[in-house]
Amino acid sequence: VTSTNAFFPSTAFRPRTVINMRSNGETNNDISSLLPIYPVEDEKFEKYKVDHAASIKDMPSYWDEIAKKELTWFSPFTASTNGNFQNGDVSFFLNGKLNACYNAVDRHVLNGKGDDVAIIWEGDEPTSVERITFNTLLSEVSKIANAMKSQGVKRGDVVTIYMPMVPQVAYTMLACARIGAVHSVIFAGFSADAISDRIFYSESKWVVTSTGGLRGGKKLALKQMCDKACLDTEKAGCVQKMFVFTHYSNDADEDKTADWIEGRDVDFDELIKSQRPYCPCEIMDSEDNMFLLYTSGSTGSPKGLVHTTAGYCLYAMHTTKTSFDLKEGDVFACVADAGW
């Protein structure tokens, strides 16, 4: 789109969708009258075009300004970019030090917003709702971070997460970022083979899972799937610990004893209870790996896409502002699995 007025003659427009139906000849059915009116604010769109032009004209200066404005740095970066995509050696925010979890959680608590809601979680049943404040988020994330550290998880380690969409999956991802571990979330509908492949390719020694989960009213035996994946010792023999949350169990005691491997499996709920509610943030370099997300493998073997700390944090934050126009107090809804 190069001109607002060329496409949208006023600050409110009605998008048109035309459906071609090939029944008894070709006809066009215009359903535009059924669609809502979406307001277009010319001023904001004009600013977007100005920003976009600036990012192309002088990319280093543009991202230098945005990064200093949007992110909290422990140590400032010395250059916003280096190298280029053509040579495959591009890097961003050289020598900058920060932590993704600090930017997502701590700084909001320190700015007096600890009692504000950070996450609204809705379970499989519409009545299952939790509102989690930044204070609670910081405490829960810190306890999980301390629990993982107590078992030997350290900076640079890959932690595989195979969980239902519950608050603990967000806590665990943030906890990994807090201590400098690299999380690798696997869609909770994938098979044991898919799990073992991703463990093998990432050389992951740590797995976080749950006794079960719910999707569409159906119980998912997640730990059993991880156990099956670990039977492939050629691929998943590197797993040292499996941290297990108890969730959606028909019989919690039965779930904890079935296929429980002493020395490997850890009752994560019990371990977390004994942890301090604060864990210092690891100071990370801008280019340190933050997480891996594997492709589906539909065109061959799954490919692990590496997301680095500063680049991902800035991209995510800047996108929500420029593309979604998110402001403080807005609610951003997502029904996708974290593994996607």
N, C-alpha and C positions, 0 to 999 in steps of 0.2 A: 504494500500500500504506500503510495507516494504522496497522495493528497487526500486529506480528510473530506473536503467538499466534493471531490470527484465521485466519492462512493456514498457519502452520508450527507445529504443536503441540509440536515439540521442537527441540533444537539441531541435529538432522540430519533432512533430509527427502528424499523421493524424488519428483521432479517427475513429473507424469503427462501423458502425451500420448495423446490419443484420435484414432484415424484412422477417419473415416467411409468405408466402402467400399460402393459401390452396384453390387454384382454379385450377381444373384439375390436382390434384396431388400437393404434397408439393415441393416448390422450394424456394431457397434462392436468394434474390436480394441484392447484395452488392452495397450500395450507398456511400461508403467511398470517391469515387472520387468527389462527389458533395459537400463534407463538407470542410470548410476552414482548413488551417493548423494553429494549435495553438502552439506557442513557449513554451517550458518548460525550465525555467532557473534552471539548476541543483543546482547552488549555493544557490538560495533562498529556494529551496525545501529541501536541506540539512540543512539549518538553521532552517527551520520549524520543521524538525524531531528532531533536537537538542533541540529546545525550548519545543517541546511536551514532550520529555523525561524528561527534567528538571522540567516541571510542574507536572509530575507524581512522580518523585523521591522525590522532596521537595516542595510540593504545597505551604505552607506558605511563604517560601523564594521567590519562583517564583512570586507570586502575590504581595508580598511586593514590589519587585523591579519594576514590571510593573505599579502598582498603583501610586507609587511615580514619575515615569517617565511620565506617560500619563495624569494624572489628576492634576488640581490645587486645593489645599486644603487650607481652611481657618485655620484649626488646624489639625496637623498630627494625623494619627491613631496610636494606641498603639500596636495593633496586627492585622495581616492580616486576620486571621481566628480563629474561636472558635467553639467548638462543632463538630457535624458530621451529615451527611445526614441520617445515619441509625437511629439515635435517633430523627431526625426531629428538632434539635435545632441549626442548623448551622447558623453562622452569619459571616459577613465579615467586615474588616476594622473598628474594634472597636474604638469608641470614636472619629473617624474622623469627621471633619466638612467641608462641601462643599455645592455647589449649582449647580444643573444640568444646569440651564439656564446660569449661569456665565461661566461654562465650554464650553457651546455650542456657546455663543455669546460674552459676555463681554471681555473675555481674548484675543480674536482675535482683537477686537477693540483696546484694550490697547497695543497690540503688533504691532500697526501700520497698521492693515489690514482692517480698517473700510470701505475703498472704494472698497475692493474686493467683488466679488459676492458671497453671501451666499446661495441663492436659485434662481433657474430658474423655473418659473411656466409657464406651458403651459395649456391653457384652453381646453374646448371641441372643439373649432375651432383652427386649427393649427396656425392661425394668432394671436391668443390671447396669448401673451408672455410677462412676466414681469421678469426683472432681479433685484433682491433685494439685496442690499449691506448689510454688517454687521452693518453699521451705521443706515441704515433705519430699519433693523430688530430690533436692540436694542431700537430704538425710538418707533416703533409700538408695540412691546411686552410690553414695559414699560407703554404705555398709556392704553393698555388693562388691565394690572395688576393693575394699579391705579384705573381704572374704576370698576373692580370687588371689590377691597378693599372698594371703596366708597359705595358700596351696601351691605357690610357686609361679603363678602367672606373672610375667614381667613384660617390660617395654619391648615392643617388636614382635611378641608372640601373636600367633593367629588363634582367635577364639571362635569356634564354630557355634552358631546359635540356630537351634531347630526348635522353635517355640510357637505356641498359639498366639493369637493377637491379644495379649493381656498386658497390663502396665509393666510387668516385669521384663518384657522384651525391650521396651524403651529404656528402662532402668539399666539393663545389662549392656545395651549398646553404648549408652552414655558412660557407664562405668569403665568399659574398655577404653574409650577415648580419654577418660580421666587419667588412667594409669599408663597410657601409651600403647596398649595392646590393640591389635588390628582385628576388628570383628568381621565375620563372614556369615551373613544371615542367609539361611536356606529356607525357601518356601515350605511351609509345614504340610504341604500335600505331596511333596516329592518322595520318591521311593528310596529304599535302602541303598540301591546302586548309585543313585544320584548323590546321596549323602557321602558314601565312601569315596566317590570320585572327587568331590569337592574337598574332603579331608585330605586326600592323597595329594592333589595338585597344590594345595595351600600349605602342606606340611603342618597341619594343625594338631597340636597335642591336647587341646582342651575343647570339650563339648558342653554346651549349656542346653538343657532340654527340660521337658516337663513330663510328668506321669501321663498326662492326657490333655486333650483340648476339645473344643466343640466347634463344629461348623455346620450350620443348618440343622441343629438339633442332634447331629451324629457325633458320637464320641470318637476321638482320634487317639490311638495308642502310640504316642510319640516316642516315649522311651523305648518301647519294644522295637520301633523302627530303627532307632539309633543302635540298639543292641544287635539287631540283624546286620546293620551296616558294619559294625565293628567285628563281625565274624569273618569278614574279608580282611584277614590280617596283612595281606600284601599291600592293601590300600589304606586301611584304617588301623594298622597295628601300631601306629605312632601315638594313638590316643592314650594319655596318661591318667586323666581324670574326666569323669562325666558328672557335671553338677546338675542335680535333678530337683526341680521345683515340684511340689505336690499341687496338682491343679485338676479340677473336674474329675475327681476319683469317685467311683461308686463305692469303693472300699479302700480307704487310704492305706490301712495296714497291709492289705493284700498287694496293693500296687508297689509298696516299698520293699516287700520281700521277694516278689516275683522277679527272677532274673537279676537279682541284686548281686553285683560282683564286688566283694570286699577288696578294699585297697584301690579300686578304681572309682566306684560310684560314691558320690557325696550327697548327703541330704542337705541340699542348699538352703532350705528354709531354716533348719536348725543352726547351720553354720552362720548364716546372716544374723540371727538373733543375738549372737554374742559379739558382734562387731561394733566398733565405735561409729557414731553417725557423722564423722567427718574424715575425709581422706584428702591429703594435699594433691593438687594437680601436678602431673608430670609436665615439665616444660618441653614442648615439642617444637621441632623446626618446621618451617612452612611447608617443606617438601616431604616431611615424614608421612608415611602411609597412615591413613585413618581407617579405611575399610576396604574390603573386597566385595564385589557383587558379581556373581557368575551369570553369564548368559544362559539361556535355557538349553543350549546344545542342540537345537532343532536343525542346525546346519553342520553338525559334527560334534566334536567334544566341546563341553562347556568351557568358556573362556573367562578367566578372572579379570574383571576390570578394576584397576587400582584407582582409588580416590585419595588424593593427598589432602593434608589438613587445611592449610590456608585457602587453597583454591576452591575446595568444596564448600567450606564455611561461607566464603564470600559469594560464591555463585548462588548457593541456596538462599542466602539472605537477600541478595540484590534481586534475584528473580521474583521472590515473593512480593517485593516492593514494586518492581517495574511491570511485571506481567499480571500479578493478582491484585495489586493495589492494596495490600494488607496494611492495616494500621493497628496501633495499640488498642486492644479490646476486641478486635475482630476474632471470629472463630473460623479456623480453617479445617474443613472436614475432609477426612481421607478414609476410604473403605478398602483400600488396597492392602495386601499382605506386605509386611516389611521386607520380605524376600524378593519382592518385585521392584 
